[in-house]
Structure formats: C-alpha cells, structure tokens
Amino acid sequence: MGFFTRKSKKEKLNDQYKKKLELAYKMSTSNRSESDRLTKEANDILDEIKKIEESEA
C-alpha cells in the first residue's frame, strides 16, 4: 500500500461511524440527549455504508 493512497468513500464513512459511536459513548454519562443524537447520526452513516456494499455486490 502506497503512502499517498486515497481512502474510498466506504472507508471514510466507516471512520466517521466509529468516531460518532465513540463520542456517543463518552457523552452517554454526561449528556444523554446528545448521546442519542450522535448514535442516530452513526446509524445513518451505517445505512449509507450498507447501501454502498449492496451496490458493490
């Protein structure tokens, strides 16, 4: 793998999904409504990832 390789849209979405879930977990102890919002955003990203996987198959 080269040093300057670009990430695919699926890889970028996967990174965003992981970051949103981590942040939602951290927020769950202090701000439940913000945690719920972040979890919903993560699930929306996951739906996009699934659409990409279906179109690739």
mmCIF entry with sequence, helices, sheets and N, C-alpha, C, O atoms, coordinates in Angstrom:
data_MODEL
# 
_entry.id   MODEL 
# 
_entity.id                         1 
_entity.type                       polymer 
_entity.pdbx_number_of_molecules   1 
# 
_entity_poly.entity_id                      1 
_entity_poly.type                           'polypeptide(L)' 
_entity_poly.nstd_linkage                   no 
_entity_poly.nstd_monomer                   no 
_entity_poly.pdbx_seq_one_letter_code       MGFFTRKSKKEKLNDQYKKKLELAYKMSTSNRSESDRLTKEANDILDEIKKIEESEA 
_entity_poly.pdbx_seq_one_letter_code_can   MGFFTRKSKKEKLNDQYKKKLELAYKMSTSNRSESDRLTKEANDILDEIKKIEESEA 
_entity_poly.pdbx_strand_id                 A 
# 
loop_
_entity_poly_seq.entity_id 
_entity_poly_seq.num 
_entity_poly_seq.mon_id 
_entity_poly_seq.hetero 
1 1  MET n 
1 2  GLY n 
1 3  PHE n 
1 4  PHE n 
1 5  THR n 
1 6  ARG n 
1 7  LYS n 
1 8  SER n 
1 9  LYS n 
1 10 LYS n 
1 11 GLU n 
1 12 LYS n 
1 13 LEU n 
1 14 ASN n 
1 15 ASP n 
1 16 GLN n 
1 17 TYR n 
1 18 LYS n 
1 19 LYS n 
1 20 LYS n 
1 21 LEU n 
1 22 GLU n 
1 23 LEU n 
1 24 ALA n 
1 25 TYR n 
1 26 LYS n 
1 27 MET n 
1 28 SER n 
1 29 THR n 
1 30 SER n 
1 31 ASN n 
1 32 ARG n 
1 33 SER n 
1 34 GLU n 
1 35 SER n 
1 36 ASP n 
1 37 ARG n 
1 38 LEU n 
1 39 THR n 
1 40 LYS n 
1 41 GLU n 
1 42 ALA n 
1 43 ASN n 
1 44 ASP n 
1 45 ILE n 
1 46 LEU n 
1 47 ASP n 
1 48 GLU n 
1 49 ILE n 
1 50 LYS n 
1 51 LYS n 
1 52 ILE n 
1 53 GLU n 
1 54 GLU n 
1 55 SER n 
1 56 GLU n 
1 57 ALA n 
# 
_struct_asym.id          A 
_struct_asym.entity_id   1 
# 
loop_
_struct_conf.conf_type_id 
_struct_conf.id 
_struct_conf.pdbx_PDB_helix_id 
_struct_conf.beg_label_comp_id 
_struct_conf.beg_label_asym_id 
_struct_conf.beg_label_seq_id 
_struct_conf.pdbx_beg_PDB_ins_code 
_struct_conf.end_label_comp_id 
_struct_conf.end_label_asym_id 
_struct_conf.end_label_seq_id 
_struct_conf.pdbx_end_PDB_ins_code 
_struct_conf.beg_auth_comp_id 
_struct_conf.beg_auth_asym_id 
_struct_conf.beg_auth_seq_id 
_struct_conf.end_auth_comp_id 
_struct_conf.end_auth_asym_id 
_struct_conf.end_auth_seq_id 
_struct_conf.pdbx_PDB_helix_class 
_struct_conf.details 
_struct_conf.pdbx_PDB_helix_length 
HELX_P HELX_P1 AA1 LYS A 9  ? MET A 27 ? LYS A 9  MET A 27 1 ? 19 
HELX_P HELX_P2 AA2 ARG A 32 ? GLU A 56 ? ARG A 32 GLU A 56 1 ? 25 
# 
_struct_conf_type.id          HELX_P 
_struct_conf_type.criteria    ? 
_struct_conf_type.reference   ? 
# 
loop_
_atom_site.group_PDB 
_atom_site.id 
_atom_site.type_symbol 
_atom_site.label_atom_id 
_atom_site.label_alt_id 
_atom_site.label_comp_id 
_atom_site.label_asym_id 
_atom_site.label_entity_id 
_atom_site.label_seq_id 
_atom_site.pdbx_PDB_ins_code 
_atom_site.Cartn_x 
_atom_site.Cartn_y 
_atom_site.Cartn_z 
_atom_site.occupancy 
_atom_site.B_iso_or_equiv 
_atom_site.pdbx_formal_charge 
_atom_site.auth_seq_id 
_atom_site.auth_comp_id 
_atom_site.auth_asym_id 
_atom_site.auth_atom_id 
_atom_site.pdbx_PDB_model_num 
ATOM 1   N N  . MET A 1 1  ? 0.842   -1.166 0.000  1.00 0.00 ? 1  MET A N  1 
ATOM 2   C CA . MET A 1 1  ? 0.000   0.000  0.000  1.00 0.00 ? 1  MET A CA 1 
ATOM 3   C C  . MET A 1 1  ? 0.892   1.236  0.000  1.00 0.00 ? 1  MET A C  1 
ATOM 4   O O  . MET A 1 1  ? 1.836   1.334  0.784  1.00 0.00 ? 1  MET A O  1 
ATOM 5   N N  . GLY A 1 2  ? 0.583   2.172  -0.885 1.00 0.00 ? 2  GLY A N  1 
ATOM 6   C CA . GLY A 1 2  ? 1.410   3.365  -1.013 1.00 0.00 ? 2  GLY A CA 1 
ATOM 7   C C  . GLY A 1 2  ? 1.155   4.379  0.079  1.00 0.00 ? 2  GLY A C  1 
ATOM 8   O O  . GLY A 1 2  ? 0.174   4.311  0.820  1.00 0.00 ? 2  GLY A O  1 
ATOM 9   N N  . PHE A 1 3  ? 2.056   5.302  0.147  1.00 0.00 ? 3  PHE A N  1 
ATOM 10  C CA . PHE A 1 3  ? 1.978   6.330  1.183  1.00 0.00 ? 3  PHE A CA 1 
ATOM 11  C C  . PHE A 1 3  ? 0.854   7.322  0.908  1.00 0.00 ? 3  PHE A C  1 
ATOM 12  O O  . PHE A 1 3  ? 0.221   7.819  1.839  1.00 0.00 ? 3  PHE A O  1 
ATOM 13  N N  . PHE A 1 4  ? 0.605   7.614  -0.368 1.00 0.00 ? 4  PHE A N  1 
ATOM 14  C CA . PHE A 1 4  ? -0.382  8.618  -0.732 1.00 0.00 ? 4  PHE A CA 1 
ATOM 15  C C  . PHE A 1 4  ? -1.662  8.017  -1.300 1.00 0.00 ? 4  PHE A C  1 
ATOM 16  O O  . PHE A 1 4  ? -2.278  8.610  -2.186 1.00 0.00 ? 4  PHE A O  1 
ATOM 17  N N  . THR A 1 5  ? -2.065  6.874  -0.817 1.00 0.00 ? 5  THR A N  1 
ATOM 18  C CA . THR A 1 5  ? -3.288  6.273  -1.309 1.00 0.00 ? 5  THR A CA 1 
ATOM 19  C C  . THR A 1 5  ? -4.491  6.983  -0.724 1.00 0.00 ? 5  THR A C  1 
ATOM 20  O O  . THR A 1 5  ? -4.472  7.415  0.429  1.00 0.00 ? 5  THR A O  1 
ATOM 21  N N  . ARG A 1 6  ? -5.531  7.101  -1.519 1.00 0.00 ? 6  ARG A N  1 
ATOM 22  C CA . ARG A 1 6  ? -6.744  7.763  -1.057 1.00 0.00 ? 6  ARG A CA 1 
ATOM 23  C C  . ARG A 1 6  ? -7.695  6.737  -0.484 1.00 0.00 ? 6  ARG A C  1 
ATOM 24  O O  . ARG A 1 6  ? -7.731  5.583  -0.912 1.00 0.00 ? 6  ARG A O  1 
ATOM 25  N N  . LYS A 1 7  ? -8.461  7.181  0.490  1.00 0.00 ? 7  LYS A N  1 
ATOM 26  C CA . LYS A 1 7  ? -9.466  6.308  1.076  1.00 0.00 ? 7  LYS A CA 1 
ATOM 27  C C  . LYS A 1 7  ? -10.707 6.328  0.199  1.00 0.00 ? 7  LYS A C  1 
ATOM 28  O O  . LYS A 1 7  ? -11.061 7.355  -0.381 1.00 0.00 ? 7  LYS A O  1 
ATOM 29  N N  . SER A 1 8  ? -11.350 5.199  0.115  1.00 0.00 ? 8  SER A N  1 
ATOM 30  C CA . SER A 1 8  ? -12.604 5.142  -0.617 1.00 0.00 ? 8  SER A CA 1 
ATOM 31  C C  . SER A 1 8  ? -13.698 5.789  0.224  1.00 0.00 ? 8  SER A C  1 
ATOM 32  O O  . SER A 1 8  ? -13.519 6.033  1.417  1.00 0.00 ? 8  SER A O  1 
ATOM 33  N N  . LYS A 1 9  ? -14.828 6.061  -0.412 1.00 0.00 ? 9  LYS A N  1 
ATOM 34  C CA . LYS A 1 9  ? -15.942 6.678  0.312  1.00 0.00 ? 9  LYS A CA 1 
ATOM 35  C C  . LYS A 1 9  ? -16.390 5.768  1.456  1.00 0.00 ? 9  LYS A C  1 
ATOM 36  O O  . LYS A 1 9  ? -16.744 6.241  2.536  1.00 0.00 ? 9  LYS A O  1 
ATOM 37  N N  . LYS A 1 10 ? -16.371 4.464  1.207  1.00 0.00 ? 10 LYS A N  1 
ATOM 38  C CA . LYS A 1 10 ? -16.774 3.498  2.228  1.00 0.00 ? 10 LYS A CA 1 
ATOM 39  C C  . LYS A 1 10 ? -15.837 3.571  3.434  1.00 0.00 ? 10 LYS A C  1 
ATOM 40  O O  . LYS A 1 10 ? -16.298 3.528  4.575  1.00 0.00 ? 10 LYS A O  1 
ATOM 41  N N  . GLU A 1 11 ? -14.534 3.681  3.196  1.00 0.00 ? 11 GLU A N  1 
ATOM 42  C CA . GLU A 1 11 ? -13.566 3.764  4.290  1.00 0.00 ? 11 GLU A CA 1 
ATOM 43  C C  . GLU A 1 11 ? -13.745 5.056  5.088  1.00 0.00 ? 11 GLU A C  1 
ATOM 44  O O  . GLU A 1 11 ? -13.650 5.048  6.315  1.00 0.00 ? 11 GLU A O  1 
ATOM 45  N N  . LYS A 1 12 ? -14.003 6.163  4.394  1.00 0.00 ? 12 LYS A N  1 
ATOM 46  C CA . LYS A 1 12 ? -14.224 7.436  5.077  1.00 0.00 ? 12 LYS A CA 1 
ATOM 47  C C  . LYS A 1 12 ? -15.471 7.366  5.950  1.00 0.00 ? 12 LYS A C  1 
ATOM 48  O O  . LYS A 1 12 ? -15.465 7.828  7.091  1.00 0.00 ? 12 LYS A O  1 
ATOM 49  N N  . LEU A 1 13 ? -16.538 6.787  5.410  1.00 0.00 ? 13 LEU A N  1 
ATOM 50  C CA . LEU A 1 13 ? -17.772 6.656  6.177  1.00 0.00 ? 13 LEU A CA 1 
ATOM 51  C C  . LEU A 1 13 ? -17.570 5.756  7.388  1.00 0.00 ? 13 LEU A C  1 
ATOM 52  O O  . LEU A 1 13 ? -18.111 6.016  8.463  1.00 0.00 ? 13 LEU A O  1 
ATOM 53  N N  . ASN A 1 14 ? -16.790 4.700  7.208  1.00 0.00 ? 14 ASN A N  1 
ATOM 54  C CA . ASN A 1 14 ? -16.502 3.782  8.311  1.00 0.00 ? 14 ASN A CA 1 
ATOM 55  C C  . ASN A 1 14 ? -15.767 4.502  9.436  1.00 0.00 ? 14 ASN A C  1 
ATOM 56  O O  . ASN A 1 14 ? -16.058 4.282  10.612 1.00 0.00 ? 14 ASN A O  1 
ATOM 57  N N  . ASP A 1 15 ? -14.808 5.368  9.075  1.00 0.00 ? 15 ASP A N  1 
ATOM 58  C CA . ASP A 1 15 ? -14.085 6.151  10.084 1.00 0.00 ? 15 ASP A CA 1 
ATOM 59  C C  . ASP A 1 15 ? -15.028 7.097  10.811 1.00 0.00 ? 15 ASP A C  1 
ATOM 60  O O  . ASP A 1 15 ? -14.966 7.221  12.034 1.00 0.00 ? 15 ASP A O  1 
ATOM 61  N N  . GLN A 1 16 ? -15.907 7.771  10.057 1.00 0.00 ? 16 GLN A N  1 
ATOM 62  C CA . GLN A 1 16 ? -16.877 8.685  10.670 1.00 0.00 ? 16 GLN A CA 1 
ATOM 63  C C  . GLN A 1 16 ? -17.800 7.931  11.618 1.00 0.00 ? 16 GLN A C  1 
ATOM 64  O O  . GLN A 1 16 ? -18.116 8.417  12.704 1.00 0.00 ? 16 GLN A O  1 
ATOM 65  N N  . TYR A 1 17 ? -18.230 6.742  11.203 1.00 0.00 ? 17 TYR A N  1 
ATOM 66  C CA . TYR A 1 17 ? -19.128 5.922  12.014 1.00 0.00 ? 17 TYR A CA 1 
ATOM 67  C C  . TYR A 1 17 ? -18.477 5.580  13.356 1.00 0.00 ? 17 TYR A C  1 
ATOM 68  O O  . TYR A 1 17 ? -19.096 5.717  14.411 1.00 0.00 ? 17 TYR A O  1 
ATOM 69  N N  . LYS A 1 18 ? -17.236 5.139  13.301 1.00 0.00 ? 18 LYS A N  1 
ATOM 70  C CA . LYS A 1 18 ? -16.526 4.769  14.529 1.00 0.00 ? 18 LYS A CA 1 
ATOM 71  C C  . LYS A 1 18 ? -16.354 5.970  15.456 1.00 0.00 ? 18 LYS A C  1 
ATOM 72  O O  . LYS A 1 18 ? -16.535 5.852  16.668 1.00 0.00 ? 18 LYS A O  1 
ATOM 73  N N  . LYS A 1 19 ? -16.006 7.126  14.889 1.00 0.00 ? 19 LYS A N  1 
ATOM 74  C CA . LYS A 1 19 ? -15.811 8.325  15.702 1.00 0.00 ? 19 LYS A CA 1 
ATOM 75  C C  . LYS A 1 19 ? -17.111 8.759  16.369 1.00 0.00 ? 19 LYS A C  1 
ATOM 76  O O  . LYS A 1 19 ? -17.116 9.144  17.538 1.00 0.00 ? 19 LYS A O  1 
ATOM 77  N N  . LYS A 1 20 ? -18.224 8.696  15.618 1.00 0.00 ? 20 LYS A N  1 
ATOM 78  C CA . LYS A 1 20 ? -19.518 9.092  16.187 1.00 0.00 ? 20 LYS A CA 1 
ATOM 79  C C  . LYS A 1 20 ? -19.907 8.159  17.334 1.00 0.00 ? 20 LYS A C  1 
ATOM 80  O O  . LYS A 1 20 ? -20.403 8.614  18.364 1.00 0.00 ? 20 LYS A O  1 
ATOM 81  N N  . LEU A 1 21 ? -19.685 6.861  17.159 1.00 0.00 ? 21 LEU A N  1 
ATOM 82  C CA . LEU A 1 21 ? -20.029 5.920  18.221 1.00 0.00 ? 21 LEU A CA 1 
ATOM 83  C C  . LEU A 1 21 ? -19.176 6.127  19.466 1.00 0.00 ? 21 LEU A C  1 
ATOM 84  O O  . LEU A 1 21 ? -19.680 6.063  20.587 1.00 0.00 ? 21 LEU A O  1 
ATOM 85  N N  . GLU A 1 22 ? -17.891 6.375  19.268 1.00 0.00 ? 22 GLU A N  1 
ATOM 86  C CA . GLU A 1 22 ? -17.011 6.624  20.417 1.00 0.00 ? 22 GLU A CA 1 
ATOM 87  C C  . GLU A 1 22 ? -17.455 7.872  21.176 1.00 0.00 ? 22 GLU A C  1 
ATOM 88  O O  . GLU A 1 22 ? -17.518 7.874  22.405 1.00 0.00 ? 22 GLU A O  1 
ATOM 89  N N  . LEU A 1 23 ? -17.759 8.923  20.434 1.00 0.00 ? 23 LEU A N  1 
ATOM 90  C CA . LEU A 1 23 ? -18.190 10.166 21.064 1.00 0.00 ? 23 LEU A CA 1 
ATOM 91  C C  . LEU A 1 23 ? -19.537 9.982  21.763 1.00 0.00 ? 23 LEU A C  1 
ATOM 92  O O  . LEU A 1 23 ? -19.751 10.512 22.853 1.00 0.00 ? 23 LEU A O  1 
ATOM 93  N N  . ALA A 1 24 ? -20.435 9.237  21.141 1.00 0.00 ? 24 ALA A N  1 
ATOM 94  C CA . ALA A 1 24 ? -21.740 8.976  21.754 1.00 0.00 ? 24 ALA A CA 1 
ATOM 95  C C  . ALA A 1 24 ? -21.566 8.219  23.065 1.00 0.00 ? 24 ALA A C  1 
ATOM 96  O O  . ALA A 1 24 ? -22.262 8.495  24.042 1.00 0.00 ? 24 ALA A O  1 
ATOM 97  N N  . TYR A 1 25 ? -20.644 7.274  23.087 1.00 0.00 ? 25 TYR A N  1 
ATOM 98  C CA . TYR A 1 25 ? -20.387 6.512  24.307 1.00 0.00 ? 25 TYR A CA 1 
ATOM 99  C C  . TYR A 1 25 ? -19.860 7.418  25.411 1.00 0.00 ? 25 TYR A C  1 
ATOM 100 O O  . TYR A 1 25 ? -20.281 7.318  26.563 1.00 0.00 ? 25 TYR A O  1 
ATOM 101 N N  . LYS A 1 26 ? -18.932 8.305  25.049 1.00 0.00 ? 26 LYS A N  1 
ATOM 102 C CA . LYS A 1 26 ? -18.371 9.224  26.041 1.00 0.00 ? 26 LYS A CA 1 
ATOM 103 C C  . LYS A 1 26 ? -19.437 10.182 26.570 1.00 0.00 ? 26 LYS A C  1 
ATOM 104 O O  . LYS A 1 26 ? -19.444 10.510 27.756 1.00 0.00 ? 26 LYS A O  1 
ATOM 105 N N  . MET A 1 27 ? -20.334 10.630 25.697 1.00 0.00 ? 27 MET A N  1 
ATOM 106 C CA . MET A 1 27 ? -21.360 11.586 26.084 1.00 0.00 ? 27 MET A CA 1 
ATOM 107 C C  . MET A 1 27 ? -22.479 10.927 26.889 1.00 0.00 ? 27 MET A C  1 
ATOM 108 O O  . MET A 1 27 ? -23.241 11.617 27.566 1.00 0.00 ? 27 MET A O  1 
ATOM 109 N N  . SER A 1 28 ? -22.585 9.618  26.824 1.00 0.00 ? 28 SER A N  1 
ATOM 110 C CA . SER A 1 28 ? -23.703 8.928  27.479 1.00 0.00 ? 28 SER A CA 1 
ATOM 111 C C  . SER A 1 28 ? -23.715 9.121  28.986 1.00 0.00 ? 28 SER A C  1 
ATOM 112 O O  . SER A 1 28 ? -24.764 8.993  29.617 1.00 0.00 ? 28 SER A O  1 
ATOM 113 N N  . THR A 1 29 ? -22.565 9.426  29.568 1.00 0.00 ? 29 THR A N  1 
ATOM 114 C CA . THR A 1 29 ? -22.525 9.617  31.018 1.00 0.00 ? 29 THR A CA 1 
ATOM 115 C C  . THR A 1 29 ? -22.876 11.037 31.438 1.00 0.00 ? 29 THR A C  1 
ATOM 116 O O  . THR A 1 29 ? -23.268 11.270 32.581 1.00 0.00 ? 29 THR A O  1 
ATOM 117 N N  . SER A 1 30 ? -22.738 11.996 30.507 1.00 0.00 ? 30 SER A N  1 
ATOM 118 C CA . SER A 1 30 ? -22.952 13.387 30.893 1.00 0.00 ? 30 SER A CA 1 
ATOM 119 C C  . SER A 1 30 ? -24.149 14.043 30.218 1.00 0.00 ? 30 SER A C  1 
ATOM 120 O O  . SER A 1 30 ? -24.831 14.865 30.831 1.00 0.00 ? 30 SER A O  1 
ATOM 121 N N  . ASN A 1 31 ? -24.415 13.689 28.954 1.00 0.00 ? 31 ASN A N  1 
ATOM 122 C CA . ASN A 1 31 ? -25.476 14.358 28.215 1.00 0.00 ? 31 ASN A CA 1 
ATOM 123 C C  . ASN A 1 31 ? -26.201 13.321 27.358 1.00 0.00 ? 31 ASN A C  1 
ATOM 124 O O  . ASN A 1 31 ? -25.789 13.033 26.234 1.00 0.00 ? 31 ASN A O  1 
ATOM 125 N N  . ARG A 1 32 ? -27.263 12.777 27.891 1.00 0.00 ? 32 ARG A N  1 
ATOM 126 C CA . ARG A 1 32 ? -27.951 11.668 27.238 1.00 0.00 ? 32 ARG A CA 1 
ATOM 127 C C  . ARG A 1 32 ? -28.569 12.063 25.901 1.00 0.00 ? 32 ARG A C  1 
ATOM 128 O O  . ARG A 1 32 ? -28.514 11.282 24.951 1.00 0.00 ? 32 ARG A O  1 
ATOM 129 N N  . SER A 1 33 ? -29.155 13.249 25.805 1.00 0.00 ? 33 SER A N  1 
ATOM 130 C CA . SER A 1 33 ? -29.795 13.647 24.549 1.00 0.00 ? 33 SER A CA 1 
ATOM 131 C C  . SER A 1 33 ? -28.760 13.826 23.437 1.00 0.00 ? 33 SER A C  1 
ATOM 132 O O  . SER A 1 33 ? -29.024 13.484 22.284 1.00 0.00 ? 33 SER A O  1 
ATOM 133 N N  . GLU A 1 34 ? -27.587 14.360 23.777 1.00 0.00 ? 34 GLU A N  1 
ATOM 134 C CA . GLU A 1 34 ? -26.514 14.496 22.794 1.00 0.00 ? 34 GLU A CA 1 
ATOM 135 C C  . GLU A 1 34 ? -26.007 13.117 22.376 1.00 0.00 ? 34 GLU A C  1 
ATOM 136 O O  . GLU A 1 34 ? -25.699 12.895 21.205 1.00 0.00 ? 34 GLU A O  1 
ATOM 137 N N  . SER A 1 35 ? -25.922 12.209 23.317 1.00 0.00 ? 35 SER A N  1 
ATOM 138 C CA . SER A 1 35 ? -25.505 10.845 23.015 1.00 0.00 ? 35 SER A CA 1 
ATOM 139 C C  . SER A 1 35 ? -26.491 10.183 22.057 1.00 0.00 ? 35 SER A C  1 
ATOM 140 O O  . SER A 1 35 ? -26.082 9.507  21.114 1.00 0.00 ? 35 SER A O  1 
ATOM 141 N N  . ASP A 1 36 ? -27.780 10.376 22.296 1.00 0.00 ? 36 ASP A N  1 
ATOM 142 C CA . ASP A 1 36 ? -28.798 9.805  21.407 1.00 0.00 ? 36 ASP A CA 1 
ATOM 143 C C  . ASP A 1 36 ? -28.698 10.389 20.001 1.00 0.00 ? 36 ASP A C  1 
ATOM 144 O O  . ASP A 1 36 ? -28.849 9.672  19.011 1.00 0.00 ? 36 ASP A O  1 
ATOM 145 N N  . ARG A 1 37 ? -28.440 11.700 19.919 1.00 0.00 ? 37 ARG A N  1 
ATOM 146 C CA . ARG A 1 37 ? -28.309 12.348 18.612 1.00 0.00 ? 37 ARG A CA 1 
ATOM 147 C C  . ARG A 1 37 ? -27.114 11.789 17.845 1.00 0.00 ? 37 ARG A C  1 
ATOM 148 O O  . ARG A 1 37 ? -27.212 11.512 16.649 1.00 0.00 ? 37 ARG A O  1 
ATOM 149 N N  . LEU A 1 38 ? -25.992 11.627 18.530 1.00 0.00 ? 38 LEU A N  1 
ATOM 150 C CA . LEU A 1 38 ? -24.794 11.091 17.893 1.00 0.00 ? 38 LEU A CA 1 
ATOM 151 C C  . LEU A 1 38 ? -24.989 9.639  17.462 1.00 0.00 ? 38 LEU A C  1 
ATOM 152 O O  . LEU A 1 38 ? -24.503 9.226  16.409 1.00 0.00 ? 38 LEU A O  1 
ATOM 153 N N  . THR A 1 39 ? -25.700 8.871  18.278 1.00 0.00 ? 39 THR A N  1 
ATOM 154 C CA . THR A 1 39 ? -25.982 7.478  17.921 1.00 0.00 ? 39 THR A CA 1 
ATOM 155 C C  . THR A 1 39 ? -26.844 7.415  16.670 1.00 0.00 ? 39 THR A C  1 
ATOM 156 O O  . THR A 1 39 ? -26.620 6.566  15.807 1.00 0.00 ? 39 THR A O  1 
ATOM 157 N N  . LYS A 1 40 ? -27.822 8.297  16.559 1.00 0.00 ? 40 LYS A N  1 
ATOM 158 C CA . LYS A 1 40 ? -28.668 8.331  15.366 1.00 0.00 ? 40 LYS A CA 1 
ATOM 159 C C  . LYS A 1 40 ? -27.845 8.696  14.134 1.00 0.00 ? 40 LYS A C  1 
ATOM 160 O O  . LYS A 1 40 ? -28.007 8.092  13.073 1.00 0.00 ? 40 LYS A O  1 
ATOM 161 N N  . GLU A 1 41 ? -26.960 9.687  14.274 1.00 0.00 ? 41 GLU A N  1 
ATOM 162 C CA . GLU A 1 41 ? -26.087 10.058 13.158 1.00 0.00 ? 41 GLU A CA 1 
ATOM 163 C C  . GLU A 1 41 ? -25.209 8.876  12.747 1.00 0.00 ? 41 GLU A C  1 
ATOM 164 O O  . GLU A 1 41 ? -25.010 8.638  11.555 1.00 0.00 ? 41 GLU A O  1 
ATOM 165 N N  . ALA A 1 42 ? -24.689 8.144  13.714 1.00 0.00 ? 42 ALA A N  1 
ATOM 166 C CA . ALA A 1 42 ? -23.860 6.971  13.417 1.00 0.00 ? 42 ALA A CA 1 
ATOM 167 C C  . ALA A 1 42 ? -24.670 5.916  12.677 1.00 0.00 ? 42 ALA A C  1 
ATOM 168 O O  . ALA A 1 42 ? -24.169 5.283  11.747 1.00 0.00 ? 42 ALA A O  1 
ATOM 169 N N  . ASN A 1 43 ? -25.922 5.727  13.087 1.00 0.00 ? 43 ASN A N  1 
ATOM 170 C CA . ASN A 1 43 ? -26.770 4.749  12.406 1.00 0.00 ? 43 ASN A CA 1 
ATOM 171 C C  . ASN A 1 43 ? -27.097 5.186  10.985 1.00 0.00 ? 43 ASN A C  1 
ATOM 172 O O  . ASN A 1 43 ? -27.198 4.346  10.091 1.00 0.00 ? 43 ASN A O  1 
ATOM 173 N N  . ASP A 1 44 ? -27.263 6.483  10.763 1.00 0.00 ? 44 ASP A N  1 
ATOM 174 C CA . ASP A 1 44 ? -27.489 6.987  9.409  1.00 0.00 ? 44 ASP A CA 1 
ATOM 175 C C  . ASP A 1 44 ? -26.275 6.719  8.523  1.00 0.00 ? 44 ASP A C  1 
ATOM 176 O O  . ASP A 1 44 ? -26.416 6.349  7.358  1.00 0.00 ? 44 ASP A O  1 
ATOM 177 N N  . ILE A 1 45 ? -25.085 6.910  9.085  1.00 0.00 ? 45 ILE A N  1 
ATOM 178 C CA . ILE A 1 45 ? -23.854 6.626  8.345  1.00 0.00 ? 45 ILE A CA 1 
ATOM 179 C C  . ILE A 1 45 ? -23.763 5.138  8.031  1.00 0.00 ? 45 ILE A C  1 
ATOM 180 O O  . ILE A 1 45 ? -23.348 4.754  6.937  1.00 0.00 ? 45 ILE A O  1 
ATOM 181 N N  . LEU A 1 46 ? -24.148 4.306  8.985  1.00 0.00 ? 46 LEU A N  1 
ATOM 182 C CA . LEU A 1 46 ? -24.123 2.859  8.770  1.00 0.00 ? 46 LEU A CA 1 
ATOM 183 C C  . LEU A 1 46 ? -25.062 2.463  7.635  1.00 0.00 ? 46 LEU A C  1 
ATOM 184 O O  . LEU A 1 46 ? -24.743 1.572  6.848  1.00 0.00 ? 46 LEU A O  1 
ATOM 185 N N  . ASP A 1 47 ? -26.220 3.122  7.548  1.00 0.00 ? 47 ASP A N  1 
ATOM 186 C CA . ASP A 1 47 ? -27.148 2.859  6.443  1.00 0.00 ? 47 ASP A CA 1 
ATOM 187 C C  . ASP A 1 47 ? -26.514 3.198  5.100  1.00 0.00 ? 47 ASP A C  1 
ATOM 188 O O  . ASP A 1 47 ? -26.700 2.472  4.124  1.00 0.00 ? 47 ASP A O  1 
ATOM 189 N N  . GLU A 1 48 ? -25.762 4.305  5.046  1.00 0.00 ? 48 GLU A N  1 
ATOM 190 C CA . GLU A 1 48 ? -25.068 4.675  3.808  1.00 0.00 ? 48 GLU A CA 1 
ATOM 191 C C  . GLU A 1 48 ? -24.030 3.620  3.441  1.00 0.00 ? 48 GLU A C  1 
ATOM 192 O O  . GLU A 1 48 ? -23.891 3.262  2.272  1.00 0.00 ? 48 GLU A O  1 
ATOM 193 N N  . ILE A 1 49 ? -23.304 3.127  4.434  1.00 0.00 ? 49 ILE A N  1 
ATOM 194 C CA . ILE A 1 49 ? -22.292 2.099  4.191  1.00 0.00 ? 49 ILE A CA 1 
ATOM 195 C C  . ILE A 1 49 ? -22.956 0.850  3.613  1.00 0.00 ? 49 ILE A C  1 
ATOM 196 O O  . ILE A 1 49 ? -22.439 0.250  2.670  1.00 0.00 ? 49 ILE A O  1 
ATOM 197 N N  . LYS A 1 50 ? -24.093 0.461  4.174  1.00 0.00 ? 50 LYS A N  1 
ATOM 198 C CA . LYS A 1 50 ? -24.802 -0.723 3.683  1.00 0.00 ? 50 LYS A CA 1 
ATOM 199 C C  . LYS A 1 50 ? -25.270 -0.532 2.251  1.00 0.00 ? 50 LYS A C  1 
ATOM 200 O O  . LYS A 1 50 ? -25.232 -1.477 1.463  1.00 0.00 ? 50 LYS A O  1 
ATOM 201 N N  . LYS A 1 51 ? -25.717 0.683  1.893  1.00 0.00 ? 51 LYS A N  1 
ATOM 202 C CA . LYS A 1 51 ? -26.140 0.951  0.518  1.00 0.00 ? 51 LYS A CA 1 
ATOM 203 C C  . LYS A 1 51 ? -24.974 0.800  -0.429 1.00 0.00 ? 51 LYS A C  1 
ATOM 204 O O  . LYS A 1 51 ? -25.122 0.242  -1.517 1.00 0.00 ? 51 LYS A O  1 
ATOM 205 N N  . ILE A 1 52 ? -23.797 1.298  -0.023 1.00 0.00 ? 52 ILE A N  1 
ATOM 206 C CA . ILE A 1 52 ? -22.606 1.170  -0.865 1.00 0.00 ? 52 ILE A CA 1 
ATOM 207 C C  . ILE A 1 52 ? -22.249 -0.300 -1.045 1.00 0.00 ? 52 ILE A C  1 
ATOM 208 O O  . ILE A 1 52 ? -21.915 -0.728 -2.150 1.00 0.00 ? 52 ILE A O  1 
ATOM 209 N N  . GLU A 1 53 ? -22.318 -1.078 0.037  1.00 0.00 ? 53 GLU A N  1 
ATOM 210 C CA . GLU A 1 53 ? -21.982 -2.501 -0.053 1.00 0.00 ? 53 GLU A CA 1 
ATOM 211 C C  . GLU A 1 53 ? -22.957 -3.235 -0.962 1.00 0.00 ? 53 GLU A C  1 
ATOM 212 O O  . GLU A 1 53 ? -22.551 -4.125 -1.709 1.00 0.00 ? 53 GLU A O  1 
ATOM 213 N N  . GLU A 1 54 ? -24.233 -2.878 -0.912 1.00 0.00 ? 54 GLU A N  1 
ATOM 214 C CA . GLU A 1 54 ? -25.227 -3.520 -1.770 1.00 0.00 ? 54 GLU A CA 1 
ATOM 215 C C  . GLU A 1 54 ? -24.977 -3.181 -3.240 1.00 0.00 ? 54 GLU A C  1 
ATOM 216 O O  . GLU A 1 54 ? -25.151 -4.034 -4.110 1.00 0.00 ? 54 GLU A O  1 
ATOM 217 N N  . SER A 1 55 ? -24.573 -1.948 -3.519 1.00 0.00 ? 55 SER A N  1 
ATOM 218 C CA . SER A 1 55 ? -24.329 -1.558 -4.902 1.00 0.00 ? 55 SER A CA 1 
ATOM 219 C C  . SER A 1 55 ? -23.065 -2.217 -5.452 1.00 0.00 ? 55 SER A C  1 
ATOM 220 O O  . SER A 1 55 ? -22.946 -2.433 -6.658 1.00 0.00 ? 55 SER A O  1 
ATOM 221 N N  . GLU A 1 56 ? -22.113 -2.538 -4.553 1.00 0.00 ? 56 GLU A N  1 
ATOM 222 C CA . GLU A 1 56 ? -20.886 -3.217 -4.991 1.00 0.00 ? 56 GLU A CA 1 
ATOM 223 C C  . GLU A 1 56 ? -21.140 -4.691 -5.291 1.00 0.00 ? 56 GLU A C  1 
ATOM 224 O O  . GLU A 1 56 ? -20.441 -5.279 -6.117 1.00 0.00 ? 56 GLU A O  1 
ATOM 225 N N  . ALA A 1 57 ? -22.109 -5.284 -4.646 1.00 0.00 ? 57 ALA A N  1 
ATOM 226 C CA . ALA A 1 57 ? -22.355 -6.717 -4.797 1.00 0.00 ? 57 ALA A CA 1 
ATOM 227 C C  . ALA A 1 57 ? -23.098 -7.039 -6.072 1.00 0.00 ? 57 ALA A C  1 
ATOM 228 O O  . ALA A 1 57 ? -23.381 -8.206 -6.344 1.00 0.00 ? 57 ALA A O  1 
# 
